[in-house]
Amino acid sequence: YQNVKPETPEQLILNTDQKRALAEIESRLKAGGYKTFLLFGVTGSGKTQVYMEAIAGVLKMDKTAIVLVPEISLTPQTVRRFKDFFGNDVAVLHSRMSSGERYDSWRRIQRGEYHIVIGPRSAVFAPLKNIGLIVVDEEQESTYKQYDMSPHYHARDVAIVRAKMNDALVILGSATPGVESYFNAEHKKYALLTLPNRVENIPMPQVEVVDMAKEHQKQTGGEPTVFSSRLLEKIQEKIALHEQVILLQNRRGFSTYIVCRDCGYIEKCINCDITLTYHREGNKLMCHYCGYQKAAPDVCPSCSSVNIRYSGVGTQRVEDELTFRFPQARVVRMDLDTTSKKGSPDQILRDFSRGLYDILLGTQMVAKGLDFPRVTLVGVISADTTLLLPDYRASERTFQLLTQVAGRSGRKNKQGEVIIQTYSPKNHSILFAKKHDYMRFYAGEINQRKELFYPPFGKLIEIKFRGPEESEVSVYAARFASLLKIKSDFSQVLGPSPAPLSKIKGNFRYHIILKGDRRKDPSGKMLRLAVKAAFQTFQKRYHPRTVKISVDVDPVDLW
């Protein structure tokens, strides 16, 4: 293609591992036909370079390519890298574009004006012709699943189906592959490619775990400290050296809940079964599920006491503490509150990359895919946030998030350091993340899944019921459960029961979880047929007007 612009010579030099992975991909490209590769490479191992070289080979064959990224905020950085390599042959598709921009991009892709499309999960449907390759970067991310509206598709699965239809290749890239994906590679469903070392053999960051229970014991009372003495010491050191720091706190707002110390009253959302988060800007309480807001109270709404405590730590509070403790430091916060305006995520990352800030503080959007050469310290304020989720994937998500954010540190010629603060220092997912040991984490996790018949050994289907009257939702969920004619020798029916988040946006939520045994029902066909039969009978007998029912096959969470 005439508009392909070559990279500088330094960027084109691949190491031995990258060349080996690329050779296998190119060999399959020449042979033709569908294949899925799992590109398992440690953070900073140069997976993106392999993607770009593979796509260059696809373009030479007059074919097209899709590159999926897990977050919209990562799209501009990825697009810049690809445009530096391919010129203007790169289109973008995502939901934050205006309807006009999105329509224009869609039409130009359809007319064949672009041969590469980059975007989050919806970009998997880009109207490219003659697809040769689909890349799913950070394939383990739950953001690839559309769970908030129908259809509940997973972009990774759609990518594989599109590739099969086009006799194309799929590359699933990750430093921390999903347990099911690595299992598929072990059992030859996917071809495994590995990048075991960072580019230029840069060492992995040194990780230190701080026990926050012991840290709190050193205090003289009051709220638990946000920062351990060790993390404060390291931040001070990096600022003095004019190096940069990334801090992860996966909760936005100032305080995650407020409680009356006299009567125990906790402010909750009127529409959702969730505590309200205090936001300093505007002095308001906000629900992060439905958007409900109210002014922060001066006295307890229940007993009129003024003895109100703001508890839990959000990104705004961490920012306040940083400003107080390091007045000389330039701090920028990246969360949903600071990135709601168009272009703001890209602007924050560009300013940080140019050295306009010393510390980048944010939620999980700062943990993935970012490459800043001056970052030599990553701090995790609370590793327990994901660990305590009511989900069988909690350990996996914790390990993945910690490994990913740790990988932002020391990506060039300086040794990276990571401080992980936790109240669970002996937890296996934290210990294996400290050692960058995916294989031992996977071995323990896969054994546990096997014992409990969770994926990849079990097939999960979640049937969700929601409506404004809890009694009605409960009754219809029970009626549906009674219609499920499922043999106990190949599956279990769990529930119906209130969902862990039992009320959202004014709707009460119940769910039934079906767990099938893949040894006796490998494809999950019997389970799906049982659900279909129950639905048909349910629709004939009952006509709920206010209760909505949805089915999620292979749910990514069970909240």
Secondary structure, 3 states (H helix, E strand, C coil): CCCCCCCCHHHHCCCHHHHHHHHHHHHHHHHCCCEEEEEEECCCCCHHHHHHHHHHHHHHCCCEEEEECCCHHHHHHHHHHHHHHHCCCEEECCCCCCHHHHHHHHHHHHCCCCCEEEECHHHHHCCCCCEEEEEEECCCCHHHECCCCCCCCEHHHHHHHHHHHCCCEEEEEECCCCHHHHHHHHCCCCEEEEECCCHHHCCCCEEEEEEHHHHHHCCCCCCCCCCCHHHHHHHHHHHHCCCEEEEECCCCCCECEEEECCCCCECECCCCCCECEEECCCCEEECCCCCCEEECCCCCCCCCCCCEEEECCCHHHHHHHHHHHCCCCCEEEECCCCCCCCCHHHHHHHHHHCCCCCEEEECHHHCCCCCCCCEEEEEECCCHHHHCCCCCCHHHHHHHHHHHHHCCCCCCCCCCEEEEEECCCCCHHHHHHHCCCHHHHHHHHHHHHHHHCCCCCEEEEEEEEEECCHHHHHHHHHHHHHHCCCCCCCEEEEEEEEEEEEEECCEEEEEEEEEEECCCCCCCHHHHHHHHHHHHHHHHHCCCCCCEEEEEECCCCCC
